[in-house]
C-alpha cells in the first residue's frame, strides 16, 4: 500500500516520567482515527529512539486504560541503521515494524540523494527480513533527517507559535531547498518504486505542508504533490517494479498504469511493454 503521508500514525517518545507521559498521550488519542501507534525511548536511554519491550508495555497498558484500540507497531524513529542494530530489543507480537528514512544523513549532495535509491531497495528487503512476517511501514521519508540521534547540543526552538513552518521536525535544521524542486517528484516515484518490495505495507513521504511538505503553508501544491497523488492512486493494487541496470530509471506498475521516473541528467529512451518512451532528465511520466 502507498501512503501519501504519515498522517494517521502516532509516535510517542517516552520521557523521564514515562508512564504519565504515555498515559496522557493515549488519552489524547481517544476518539481520533489512528492508523497505528508506537512509543520510543527518549535520548539518553540505553534503547534511545527504539521501541523496546518496556516502552511497548507502557503503551499497551496506557491504550487499554484509555479504551483505545489501534495497531501497535515498533521500530526505530531515527533510521534503518538503528533498527538493524537494535531490532533485538523489539518485543514479540507487534502489528508492524517501522523506521524512517533520509538520503542525507551523512552527505547533502544531490548525487548522494539520487544514489540512495538503489540502497533503499536493499534496506527495504532487509527490513522485511527483520520484521519476520509483520508488515513494514517506512516513514517519514524526508530529504533531511527528522530526528538527530547523534546530537551533541539542544535543537533550535521554533520562531513562531503556529504550525506554518511545519510540525515535529521544526526543532531541527531539517529544511532542504530541494523540497520545492520539480526534480523531487521524480525522486519520489523512484523511491516508492525501490521500497515497493513484498512485505512493505506503507510508505509515507514528507509532511503535508510547510518547508518540508508537499504543499506550502498556504495550500499551494509543490511539484512533489502530483507524484504523491499518482502513487496514492495505486493504493491497494498489486505492484510490479523494474529498473535499468545503471539504476537511473525506475518504473512502478499497477494494472494498466505505469509510473516511470528518471534520475539521469540526460533524456533517456526506455521500452515499457513494447512501447518506446522518452523520459526527460530527472523527470517522471504516467503511462
C-alpha positions, 0 to 999 in steps of 0.5 A, spaced: 500 500 500 502 507 498 501 512 503 501 519 501 503 521 508 504 519 515 498 522 517 494 517 521 500 514 525 502 516 532 509 516 535 510 517 542 517 518 545 517 516 552 520 521 557 523 521 564 516 520 567 514 515 562 508 512 564 504 519 565 507 521 559 504 515 555 498 515 559 496 522 557 498 521 550 493 515 549 488 519 552 489 524 547 488 519 542 481 517 544 476 518 539 481 520 533 482 515 527 489 512 528 492 508 523 497 505 528 501 507 534 508 506 537 512 509 543 520 510 543 525 511 548 527 518 549 535 520 548 539 518 553 536 511 554 540 505 553 534 503 547 534 511 545 529 512 539 527 504 539 521 501 541 523 496 546 519 491 550 518 496 556 516 502 552 511 497 548 508 495 555 507 502 557 503 503 551 499 497 551 497 498 558 496 506 557 491 504 550 487 499 554 486 504 560 484 509 555 479 504 551 483 505 545 484 500 540 489 501 534 495 497 531 501 497 535 507 497 531 515 498 533 521 500 530 526 505 530 524 513 529 531 515 527 533 510 521 534 503 518 541 503 521 538 503 528 533 498 527 538 493 524 542 494 530 537 494 535 531 490 532 533 485 538 530 489 543 523 489 539 518 485 543 514 479 540 507 480 537 507 487 534 502 489 528 508 492 524 515 494 524 517 501 522 523 506 521 524 512 517 528 514 512 533 520 509 538 520 503 542 525 507 544 523 513 551 523 512 552 527 505 547 533 502 549 532 495 544 531 490 548 525 487 548 522 494 540 523 494 539 520 487 544 514 489 540 512 495 535 509 491 538 503 489 540 502 497 533 503 499 531 497 495 536 493 499 534 496 506 527 495 504 528 487 503 532 487 509 527 490 513 522 485 511 527 480 513 527 483 520 520 484 521 519 476 520 512 476 517 509 483 520 508 488 515 513 494 514 511 501 514 517 506 512 516 513 514 517 519 514 521 519 508 524 526 508 530 529 504 533 531 511 533 527 517 527 528 522 530 526 528 538 527 530 540 521 534 547 523 534 546 530 537 551 533 541 547 540 543 539 542 544 535 543 537 533 550 535 526 552 538 521 554 533 520 562 531 513 562 531 507 559 535 503 556 529 504 550 525 506 554 518 513 552 518 511 545 519 510 540 525 515 535 529 521 536 525 521 544 526 526 543 532 531 541 527 535 544 521 531 539 517 529 544 511 532 542 504 531 547 498 530 541 494 523 540 497 520 545 492 524 542 486 520 539 480 526 534 480 523 531 487 517 528 484 521 524 480 525 522 486 519 520 489 516 515 484 523 512 484 523 511 491 516 508 492 518 504 486 525 501 490 521 500 497 515 497 493 518 490 495 513 484 498 512 485 505 512 493 505 505 495 507 506 503 507 510 508 505 509 515 507 513 521 504 514 528 507 509 532 511 503 535 508 505 542 508 510 547 510 518 547 508 518 540 508 511 538 505 508 537 499 504 543 499 506 550 502 503 553 508 498 556 504 495 550 500 499 551 494 501 544 491 509 543 490 511 539 484 512 533 489 504 533 490 502 530 483 507 524 484 504 523 491 497 523 488 499 518 482 502 513 487 496 514 492 492 512 486 495 505 486 493 504 493 491 497 494 493 494 487 498 489 486 505 492 484 510 490 479 517 494 479 523 494 474 529 498 473 535 499 468 541 496 470 545 503 471 539 504 476 537 511 473 530 509 471 525 506 475 518 504 473 512 502 478 506 498 475 499 497 477 494 494 472 494 498 466 498 504 469 505 505 469 509 510 473 516 511 470 521 516 473 528 518 471 534 520 475 539 521 469 541 528 467 540 526 460 533 524 456 533 517 456 529 512 451 526 506 455 521 500 452 515 499 457 511 493 454 513 494 447 512 501 447 518 506 446 518 512 451 522 518 452 523 520 459 526 527 460 532 528 465 530 527 472 523 527 470 517 522 471 511 520 466 504 516 467 503 511 462 
